[in-house]
Amino acid sequence: MSLLDAARDVRENAYAPYSRFKVGAAVRGASGTIYRGVNVENVAYPEGTCAEAGAIAAMVAAGETRLTEVAVIADSPAPVPPCGGCRQKLAEFGAEDVPVVLATTAGGRFDTTIGALLPGRFDARHMDNV
């Protein structure tokens, strides 16, 4: 199964009763294992969780801390980029050259990288003097 297929399949499990905007994400850990996540809404909107964050949490819960590939899919007119917080989360666990596929359920696709999504990222190197 491709990473995009994994994101597409899990998207149906999203909990989006308020917006009805379901998002699926999948990340591939350094081991090659695929971890999936979905957006989970809450009636108190800021308390929801993004699909990318869910996939990363599943990866970390399984004991991995490096990702090598990312896919995100939603039913939207154009591919949906990760929010700012998720861009930083992706950058925490993936190198700048890690490929990211953003897709729509209708077949639209945009290929990018973590570095292109978050130029000038804040990372562990900024903590070297601590």
C-alpha positions, 0 to 999 in steps of 0.5 A: 500500500502506498503512503497516499493510499494509507492516508486516503483509507484512514481519512474515512475514520476522521471525527469531523461532525462540526466541519465535515472536513475529513483529513487523513495523513500518513507518515512513514517511519525510518523503519518503513512502517506506515503510521496513520492519523485523522483530524479529530474535532471537538465542540470547543474548536481549538481543542481539536487535533490535526491528522498530521499530529495524529500520525506523528503521535502514532509513530512516536507511540510505536517508538520511532522518532524519524519520519521519511515521507508524508502524505495528507489528503482531504476532499477539497478543491486543491491540496490542503497544506499542513497548518503552521503547528503541524509544519513545525511538528513535521520538521521536528521529526523529518529532515528538510528534504523529506517528501510531502505529498498533499492530495485531494480525493478527486486526484489533485496532487502537490509534491513538496518537502518539509523544508519548502513547507517551513523555510527558516524552521526552528530546530534543535540546532537553535538550542545548542547553547543551552 
